[in-house]
């Protein structure tokens, strides 16, 4: 269906479509417009497909394509990442019943995100698992409330995990917000955020939601998560790299002579970004590596990306001065996008805490971090 042999042509096409459809909408997206129609255009051009088995798992190309989206709009890059990783779950599942959903998902005929923030924190022993699944005939009945789940809406779906009642394991499943089960699920508005308002982020409430066998991505799911977690985290680099690229563009628009006295310039930031992208692409060659040293490298790159996004966007704001401090200015928006890159799961603090665990260092009490 898609052809990715000409990488340059594909990436240029994604850039062109992002500039055509997303650039005119960035302010609306920042204020709450959920850009499904615009992302459908990019999906039809292959934005959600390179990393799938059918296309030889080109995670490098998927990340670079999303960076071109993020260069225009960080919120849209975040939604793209949500859609990409949902495709990853479907693609790597052994459940053949999910193939039909993957077929519509990869071309943006249907949309779905990810609800793995809580499970990722639970597996890192940061917070308890929220959803609970009780076995029933042919499946499970799931209940619980998940806050702040992105890229969802009625008649959409997401990948979710629930702890199996009475067992030391979890079930990973497609949570569909279809009309037939409307009494089993509810979606609620979240408080206004300082950014990412157009990301389709809602609170999910489940009341005896029936999960059928055809919806199960993996159960038990620990081995499955270990296999895909590196790719899950690494693909977020598309968001961060895009925000950094946009910030560098903003820096180049600064005209004050005094900008020469600022520490971080477009040239030095570009060199840092190039090095980071090179590391990302190298890791993307083996996305399903399960060795802890590989995952530590992925976490390190992800942390560096968040820190560079914070640095680059602040520099862009300083370069543009009062012009960049206007609420509608690109540097102002990108600062808030970078803050999101730094706090979305896995946040900088989560990365450091998890890395500490993986390296086998003694457990540290929270207060000791501040001594």
Secondary structure, DSSP 8 states (H G I E B T S, - for coil): ----S-HHHHHHHHHHHIIIIIGGGHHHHHTT---HHHHHHHHHTTTTTTTSGGGT--HHHHHHHHHHHHTT-HHHHHHHHHHHHHHHHHHH-S-GGGHHHHHHHTTTSS-EEE--HHHHHHHTTSS----EEEEETTEEEEEEEEEEEBS--TT-EEEEEEEETTSS-EEEEEEE--GGGGGGEEEEE----SS-TTS--EEEEEEEEEEEGGGEEESS-HHHHHHHHHHHHHTTHHHHHHHHHHHHHHHHT---GGGGGSS--HHHHHHHHHHHHHHHHHHGGGTT---HHHHHHHHHHHHHHHHHHHHHHHHHHHHHTHHHHSTTSHHHHHHHHHHHHHHSSS-HHHHHHHHHHHTT-----GGGGG-
